[in-house]
Amino acid sequence: AGALGVGLLLGATNGLLAGRTRISSAMVTIMTGAVALQLVMYATSRLDLVMAAPELEAVGETNVGGIPVVLGLFIVALLGARLLFNHETFAAVGRAPNRVQAAALGSAENVLMAFLASGLISGLAGLLIASSSMAIIGPSGQMVWMLTPLTAALIGGGSVTSGNGNLRTATIGAAVIALINWLVNQLRMPIAGPIAEAPLLVIG
C-alpha cells in the first residue's frame, strides 16, 4: 500500500506540473525523480535497502508451469495498459504526431490521469523489483531505476518530444534492456547496468 501510495503521489505531482505548465513530461519526471531520490537518501541515511519480506520473495521466486510469476504479472500489466490506452482520455494524445498537437489535445486533467496511471504502475514495478531481493538504492544514490525505463522507451522507438511509440515498441525496448543486463550480469561486471545503459540512452 505504501509503494502504490508513493507512486500515486509522485504521479500526481508530475501530472500537475506537466499539465499546468506544459513543461516536457520527460523533464518533469527527471526533476521530481531527482528530488524524490534525495528524500529517500535522507530518510535512509544512504544505506542499502533490500526487502526481506517472505511474501515478496515468494512472488519473485515462484514459477507456475515453468513461467515466472513476475513475467505473468508483467503480461497482465500489458493487457491492462492496452485496455487503458484505448480509453478516450489517452487515445487522442497518443495518436498526436508531435508534442505541440499532443499539448493541444491533452487537457490538464487528461495529463494528470495519465501520470496517475503511470505512477500506480511504477509503484507496482517497485514491488516487483523488491520481490527479486535487489538492492533498491545504495549509498551512491544512483538513479538507476529511473534511467532504465527511459532508455527502454527510447530504444523501443519512443520520443521525449512527441507522441511516438506504443506498447509493442516499449515492450521490445524493455526486452533489449533486460537481455543486455542479463548478459553483463553473467560476465559479473561491477555496476554493469548503468555502464551498459548509458550509451544506449545517448543513442536513443
ABEGO torsion letter per residue (X at the ends): XAAAAAAAAAAAAAAAAAAAAGBBAAAAAAAAAAAAAAAAAAAAGGBBBBBABAAAAAAAABBBGGBBAAAAAAAAAAAAAAAAAABAAAAAAAABABAAAAAAABBAAAAAAAAAAAAAAAAAAAAAAAAAGBBABBAAGBAAAAAAAAAAAAAAGBBAABABEBAAAAAAAAAAAAAAAAAAAAAGBBGAAAAAAAAAAAAX
